[in-house]
Amino acid sequence: MRKVNYRKDKYGNDLSILGYGCMRFSRTGGKVDIDKAEQEILAAFRGGVNYYDTAYVYPGSEAALGEILERNHIRDQVAIATKLPHYLIKTADSMEKYFREQLRRLRTDYVDYYLMHMLTDVETWERLKSLGIVEWLEQKKKSGEIRQAGFSYHGNSDTFCRLVDEYSWDFCQIQYNYMDENTQAGRRGLQYAAAKGLPVIIMEPLRGGKLVNNLPGEAKTLFETYPVKRTPADWAFRWLWNQEEVTCVLSGMNSLEMVEENVKTASEAFVGELGTEEEEMLQKVVQAINAKMKVGCTGCGYCMPCPRNVDIPGTFASYNRRYSEGKFAALMEHFMCTALRRTSTAAANCVECGKCEQHCPQHIEIRKELKNARRQLEGPMYKIGRKIVSLFRLY
């Protein structure tokens, strides 16, 4: 098997450009299929993959990864990335409690890359600071129990850039792919973090497989008829690795075939590989996927900031996704990006002041379309979810 290429982290360590996302281990009888996961992890390891990403709340994932690394004696040859469930933190002691449990699950005495899981806004970070998170992280880094500290993020680029500046982070993790170039943290967030010296880890490079399995016919035809023959997954990964600001791309690999294909791509891809023609073809793919979009929003952000804190581009991105990728995907993204924040960014906040429409280059009837988006995205289930979040909110 070929070996993947590498890029450097903040301190000059080699990170494989392909990372192993451990959230999607295959399961049997409600438990991780440990033997199958072991075969796949070892295949990735032999292919040079040295970054393995898990989290406290991924059922069985940390324990499975820890067992596999221990019984194959490769713990010290790979980097473990896992995440603090800060949304469960009530006191300063809680940080230590969850961290100790994670070390036991992972069968290790240190974590290479430790993230604040789904850090949603600056207010959340301020709450953690009030509980002593900065001092706790610094103490853990000094002792070597945490080698590097970062955060993962879903949301708009403005808030992401603010979070980047809130602490001397060692790295960060964002959702990014050729469909999210101008939504979520987006290219702006990617470049902002990289300019600050932060390695950027990419999650959802295939949007949960939808950029492979749910492509419309026109998009499939564009790939199939292009002179250079590559799979849709291959194109999506190469688009990311074409950008020097991308350090490592996570893939939730749960078959040996997937591991082998991704390792092969990661052994060949390099910055600047895609030229103007390839980029134009991928833009046509985006247009084909978005053919059913309801709102012609480009995610430029000229309508922001909203006086009522509505995430207008994010709401329209989820609304369009409702018709291109399905209801569940759209509802999940909208909920993560609006309802999990300390201050809601939901469409329901709109008071129809019209300020946004004065600045929209696309001349979108934003107030009207927000009402339509609200009807599709913020129904009874969304409201129930908001109530549940408020019950468990610790601040």
C-alpha positions as CSV (number, residue, x, y, z in Angstrom):
1,M,0.0,0.0,0.0
2,R,1.2,3.5,-0.8
3,K,1.9,6.0,2.1
4,V,-0.1,9.2,2.5
5,N,1.6,12.6,2.3
6,Y,2.2,14.8,5.4
7,R,1.9,18.4,6.4
8,K,3.2,20.1,9.5
9,D,1.3,21.1,12.7
10,K,2.0,24.3,14.6
11,Y,5.2,22.8,16.1
12,G,6.6,21.1,13.1
13,N,5.3,17.6,13.7
14,D,4.2,15.6,10.7
15,L,0.5,15.0,10.4
16,S,-0.9,12.7,7.7
17,I,-3.1,14.8,5.4
18,L,-5.7,12.0,5.8
19,G,-7.0,11.6,9.3
20,Y,-9.2,8.7,10.6
21,G,-12.6,9.9,11.9
22,C,-13.7,7.3,14.5
23,M,-17.3,8.4,14.8
24,R,-18.5,6.1,12.1
25,F,-17.0,2.7,13.3
26,S,-19.3,-0.1,12.1
27,R,-21.6,-1.5,14.8
28,T,-23.1,-4.9,15.5
29,G,-25.7,-5.5,18.2
30,G,-25.5,-1.8,19.2
31,K,-21.7,-2.0,19.9
32,V,-18.7,-1.1,17.9
33,D,-17.5,-4.0,15.8
34,I,-14.1,-4.0,17.3
35,D,-12.6,-6.7,15.0
36,K,-13.7,-4.9,11.8
37,A,-12.6,-1.5,13.1
38,E,-9.2,-3.0,14.0
39,Q,-8.6,-4.3,10.5
40,E,-9.5,-0.9,9.1
41,I,-7.4,1.1,11.5
42,L,-4.4,-1.1,11.0
43,A,-4.8,-0.8,7.2
44,A,-4.9,3.0,7.6
45,F,-1.8,2.8,9.9
46,R,0.1,0.8,7.4
47,G,-0.8,3.5,4.8
48,G,0.8,6.1,7.0
49,V,-2.3,7.6,8.7
50,N,-1.2,8.9,12.1
51,Y,-4.1,11.1,13.2
52,Y,-7.1,9.4,14.8
53,D,-10.1,11.6,15.9
54,T,-12.7,10.6,18.4
55,A,-14.8,12.3,21.1
56,Y,-16.3,11.6,24.6
57,V,-19.9,11.5,23.2
58,Y,-19.2,9.1,20.2
59,P,-20.7,5.9,21.7
60,G,-18.0,3.3,22.3
61,S,-15.5,5.1,20.0
62,E,-12.9,6.1,22.6
63,A,-12.8,2.7,24.2
64,A,-12.6,0.9,20.9
65,L,-9.7,3.1,19.7
66,G,-7.9,2.7,22.9
67,E,-8.2,-1.1,22.9
68,I,-7.1,-1.4,19.3
69,L,-4.0,0.9,19.7
70,E,-3.0,-0.9,22.9
71,R,-3.2,-4.5,21.8
72,N,-1.3,-3.6,18.6
73,H,1.3,-1.7,20.5
74,I,1.1,1.4,18.3
75,R,-0.2,4.1,20.7
76,D,3.1,6.0,20.6
77,Q,3.3,5.9,16.8
78,V,0.0,7.8,16.3
79,A,-1.7,11.0,17.5
80,I,-5.0,10.7,19.3
81,A,-7.5,13.6,19.0
82,T,-10.4,13.7,21.4
83,K,-12.8,16.3,22.7
84,L,-13.9,17.7,26.0
85,P,-17.8,17.7,26.3
86,H,-17.8,21.3,27.6
87,Y,-21.6,21.4,27.4
88,L,-21.7,18.9,30.3
89,I,-19.3,20.9,32.4
90,K,-20.8,22.3,35.6
91,T,-17.8,23.0,37.7
92,A,-14.0,23.2,37.4
93,D,-13.8,19.7,38.9
94,S,-15.9,18.4,36.0
95,M,-13.1,19.1,33.5
96,E,-10.8,16.8,35.4
97,K,-13.5,14.1,35.9
98,Y,-14.3,13.8,32.2
99,F,-10.6,14.0,31.1
100,R,-9.7,11.2,33.5
101,E,-12.5,9.0,32.1
102,Q,-11.3,9.7,28.6
103,L,-7.7,8.6,29.5
104,R,-9.1,5.4,31.0
105,R,-11.2,4.7,27.9
106,L,-8.2,5.5,25.6
107,R,-5.8,3.4,27.7
108,T,-3.3,6.2,27.6
109,D,-1.8,8.8,29.9
110,Y,-1.8,11.7,27.4
111,V,-3.8,13.1,24.6
112,D,-2.0,14.6,21.6
113,Y,-4.7,16.9,20.3
114,Y,-7.5,17.9,22.7
115,L,-10.4,19.9,21.5
116,M,-13.3,21.9,23.0
117,H,-16.1,20.0,21.3
118,M,-18.4,22.1,19.2
119,L,-17.4,25.4,20.7
120,T,-20.4,27.4,19.5
121,D,-19.7,31.1,20.5
122,V,-17.6,33.4,22.4
123,E,-20.0,33.5,25.3
124,T,-19.5,29.7,25.8
125,W,-15.8,30.2,25.9
126,E,-16.2,33.0,28.4
127,R,-18.2,30.7,30.6
128,L,-15.5,28.1,30.4
129,K,-12.9,30.7,31.3
130,S,-14.8,31.7,34.4
131,L,-14.6,28.0,35.4
132,G,-10.8,28.0,35.0
133,I,-10.4,26.3,31.6
134,V,-7.4,28.3,30.6
135,E,-5.5,27.5,33.8
136,W,-6.6,23.9,33.5
137,L,-5.4,23.6,29.9
138,E,-2.1,25.3,30.7
139,Q,-1.5,22.9,33.6
140,K,-2.3,19.9,31.5
141,K,0.0,21.1,28.7
142,K,2.8,21.7,31.2
143,S,2.4,18.2,32.6
144,G,2.3,16.7,29.1
145,E,-1.1,15.1,29.6
146,I,-2.4,17.3,26.8
147,R,0.1,18.1,24.1
148,Q,-2.0,20.6,22.0
149,A,-5.3,22.3,22.6
150,G,-7.9,23.3,20.0
151,F,-11.6,23.6,19.3
152,S,-14.1,22.2,16.8
153,Y,-16.7,24.5,15.3
154,H,-20.0,24.6,13.4
155,G,-21.3,28.1,12.6
156,N,-20.6,31.2,10.6
157,S,-17.2,32.7,9.7
158,D,-17.6,35.8,11.9
159,T,-17.9,34.0,15.1
160,F,-15.3,31.5,14.1
161,C,-12.7,34.2,13.5
162,R,-13.6,35.8,16.9
163,L,-13.0,32.4,18.6
164,V,-9.7,32.0,16.9
165,D,-8.6,35.3,18.6
166,E,-9.9,34.3,22.1
167,Y,-7.0,32.0,23.1
168,S,-3.6,30.9,22.0
169,W,-4.9,27.8,20.3
170,D,-2.7,25.2,18.8
171,F,-5.1,24.0,16.1
172,C,-8.8,24.0,15.1
173,Q,-11.3,21.9,13.3
174,I,-14.0,23.0,10.9
175,Q,-16.6,21.6,8.5
176,Y,-15.4,22.5,5.0
177,N,-15.9,21.0,1.5
178,Y,-16.6,22.4,-1.9
179,M,-20.3,22.8,-1.0
180,D,-19.4,24.7,2.2
181,E,-16.8,27.1,0.6
182,N,-18.9,30.1,1.6
183,T,-20.9,28.8,4.5
184,Q,-20.0,27.5,8.0
185,A,-16.4,28.8,8.8
186,G,-15.8,28.7,5.0
187,R,-12.8,29.6,3.1
188,R,-12.6,32.9,4.9
189,G,-12.4,31.1,8.3
190,L,-9.9,28.6,6.9
191,Q,-7.6,31.3,5.7
192,Y,-8.0,33.4,8.8
193,A,-6.9,30.6,11.1
194,A,-4.0,29.6,8.8
195,A,-2.8,33.2,8.7
196,K,-2.7,33.1,12.6
197,G,-0.5,30.0,12.4
198,L,-3.2,27.5,13.2
199,P,-3.2,24.1,11.5
200,V,-6.8,23.4,10.3
201,I,-8.4,19.9,10.6
202,I,-11.3,19.4,8.2
203,M,-14.4,17.4,9.1
204,E,-17.3,16.5,6.8
205,P,-15.3,16.6,3.6
206,L,-18.0,14.6,1.9
207,R,-20.9,16.0,3.9
208,G,-21.6,12.7,5.5
209,G,-21.2,10.8,2.2
210,K,-23.8,13.0,0.4
211,L,-21.1,14.3,-2.0
212,V,-20.7,10.7,-3.1
213,N,-24.0,8.9,-2.6
214,N,-26.7,11.6,-3.1
215,L,-25.4,13.4,-6.2
216,P,-28.0,14.5,-8.8
217,G,-27.7,13.0,-12.3
218,E,-26.2,16.1,-13.8
219,A,-23.4,16.2,-11.2
220,K,-22.6,12.5,-11.8
221,T,-22.4,13.2,-15.6
222,L,-20.0,16.0,-15.0
223,F,-17.6,13.7,-13.2
224,E,-18.1,10.8,-15.6
225,T,-17.5,12.8,-18.7
226,Y,-14.5,14.8,-17.4
227,P,-11.2,13.8,-19.2
228,V,-9.5,13.0,-15.9
229,K,-11.3,10.0,-14.4
230,R,-11.7,10.2,-10.6
231,T,-14.4,9.2,-8.2
232,P,-16.6,11.9,-6.6
233,A,-14.8,11.2,-3.2
234,D,-11.4,11.6,-4.9
235,W,-12.4,15.0,-6.4
236,A,-13.8,16.2,-3.0
237,F,-10.6,15.3,-1.2
238,R,-8.3,16.7,-3.9
239,W,-10.2,20.0,-3.8
240,L,-9.3,20.3,-0.1
241,W,-5.7,19.2,-0.4
242,N,-5.3,21.6,-3.2
243,Q,-5.4,24.4,-0.6
244,E,-2.2,24.9,1.4
245,E,-4.2,26.1,4.5
246,V,-5.7,22.6,4.9
247,T,-3.6,20.5,7.2
248,C,-5.5,17.2,7.7
249,V,-8.8,15.9,6.3
250,L,-10.9,13.5,8.4
251,S,-12.7,10.6,6.8
252,G,-15.1,8.3,8.7
253,M,-13.7,5.2,7.0
254,N,-15.6,2.0,7.8
255,S,-14.5,-0.4,5.0
256,L,-11.1,-1.6,3.8
257,E,-12.0,-0.5,0.3
258,M,-12.6,3.0,1.6
259,V,-9.3,3.1,3.5
260,E,-7.4,1.9,0.5
261,E,-9.0,4.4,-1.9
262,N,-8.5,7.3,0.5
263,V,-4.9,6.4,1.2
264,K,-4.2,6.2,-2.5
265,T,-5.7,9.7,-3.1
266,A,-3.8,11.1,-0.1
267,S,-0.5,9.7,-1.4
268,E,-1.0,11.5,-4.7
269,A,-2.6,14.9,-3.8
270,F,-0.6,18.1,-3.5
271,V,-1.2,21.8,-3.3
272,G,-1.9,23.5,-6.6
273,E,-2.8,20.2,-8.3
274,L,-6.1,21.5,-9.6
275,G,-6.1,24.1,-12.2
276,T,-8.7,26.5,-13.5
277,E,-10.5,23.9,-15.6
278,E,-10.9,21.5,-12.7
279,E,-12.1,24.3,-10.4
280,E,-14.7,25.3,-13.1
281,M,-15.9,21.8,-13.4
282,L,-16.4,21.5,-9.6
283,Q,-18.3,24.8,-9.7
284,K,-20.7,23.3,-12.2
285,V,-21.1,20.3,-9.9
286,V,-22.1,22.8,-7.1
287,Q,-24.5,24.4,-9.4
288,A,-26.0,21.1,-10.3
289,I,-26.4,20.2,-6.7
290,N,-28.0,23.6,-5.9
291,A,-30.3,23.5,-8.9
292,K,-33.3,23.0,-6.5
293,M,-32.2,25.8,-4.2
294,K,-34.9,28.0,-3.0
295,V,-32.9,31.1,-2.3
296,G,-30.0,32.4,-4.5
297,C,-27.8,33.3,-1.5
298,T,-24.1,33.2,-2.2
299,G,-23.1,33.4,1.4
300,C,-21.3,36.7,0.9
301,G,-22.4,38.0,4.3
302,Y,-23.2,41.6,3.2
303,C,-26.5,41.3,5.1
304,M,-24.7,40.7,8.4
305,P,-24.5,41.4,11.2
306,C,-28.3,41.2,11.9
307,P,-29.5,43.4,14.7
308,R,-31.5,40.5,16.1
309,N,-28.6,38.0,15.7
310,V,-30.2,35.9,12.9
311,D,-27.6,33.9,11.0
312,I,-29.1,34.8,7.6
313,P,-26.5,33.1,5.3
314,G,-26.5,30.0,7.5
315,T,-30.3,29.8,7.6
316,F,-30.5,30.1,3.8
317,A,-27.8,27.4,3.4
318,S,-29.8,25.0,5.5
319,Y,-33.0,26.0,3.7
320,N,-31.5,25.2,0.3
321,R,-30.0,22.0,1.6
322,R,-33.5,21.0,2.6
323,Y,-34.2,20.6,-1.1
324,S,-30.9,19.3,-2.3
325,E,-29.9,16.8,0.4
326,G,-33.1,16.1,2.3
327,K,-35.0,17.3,5.3
328,F,-33.0,15.5,8.0
329,A,-29.6,16.8,6.9
330,A,-31.0,20.3,6.7
331,L,-32.7,20.2,10.1
332,M,-29.6,18.8,11.8
333,E,-27.3,21.5,10.4
334,H,-29.7,24.3,11.2
335,F,-30.2,23.1,14.7
336,M,-26.4,22.8,15.3
337,C,-25.7,26.2,13.9
338,T,-28.6,28.2,15.5
339,A,-30.1,26.4,18.5
340,L,-27.0,25.2,20.4
341,R,-25.7,28.7,20.9
342,R,-26.1,30.7,24.1
343,T,-27.7,33.4,22.1
344,S,-30.0,31.9,19.4
345,T,-29.4,32.8,15.8
346,A,-32.7,31.3,14.6
347,A,-34.9,32.8,11.9
348,A,-37.6,33.2,14.5
349,N,-35.6,36.2,15.9
350,C,-36.3,38.3,12.8
351,V,-38.4,41.4,13.4
352,E,-38.5,42.4,9.7
353,C,-36.5,45.6,10.1
354,G,-35.3,45.3,6.5
355,K,-31.7,46.4,7.2
356,C,-30.3,43.3,5.6
357,E,-32.1,43.8,2.3
358,Q,-30.4,47.2,1.9
359,H,-27.1,45.5,1.5
360,C,-27.9,42.3,-0.4
361,P,-26.1,42.2,-3.8
362,Q,-28.5,39.5,-5.0
363,H,-31.5,41.6,-4.1
364,I,-33.1,38.8,-2.2
365,E,-36.3,39.4,-0.4
366,I,-34.7,38.3,2.8
367,R,-37.6,39.0,5.2
368,K,-39.9,36.9,3.0
369,E,-37.5,34.1,2.5
370,L,-36.6,33.9,6.3
371,K,-40.3,33.3,6.9
372,N,-40.3,30.5,4.4
373,A,-37.1,29.0,5.9
374,R,-38.6,29.3,9.4
375,R,-41.6,27.3,8.4
376,Q,-39.4,24.5,6.9
377,L,-36.7,24.5,9.6
378,E,-38.1,25.6,12.9
379,G,-41.2,23.5,13.3
380,P,-42.3,21.5,16.4
381,M,-39.2,19.3,16.5
382,Y,-36.9,22.3,16.4
383,K,-38.8,24.0,19.2
384,I,-38.7,20.8,21.4
385,G,-35.0,20.6,20.8
386,R,-34.6,24.2,21.9
387,K,-36.4,23.5,25.1
388,I,-34.3,20.4,25.8
389,V,-31.1,22.5,25.2
390,S,-32.4,25.2,27.6
391,L,-33.1,22.5,30.3
392,F,-29.5,21.3,30.1
393,R,-27.9,24.6,29.6
394,L,-25.5,25.2,32.5
395,Y,-25.1,28.9,32.2
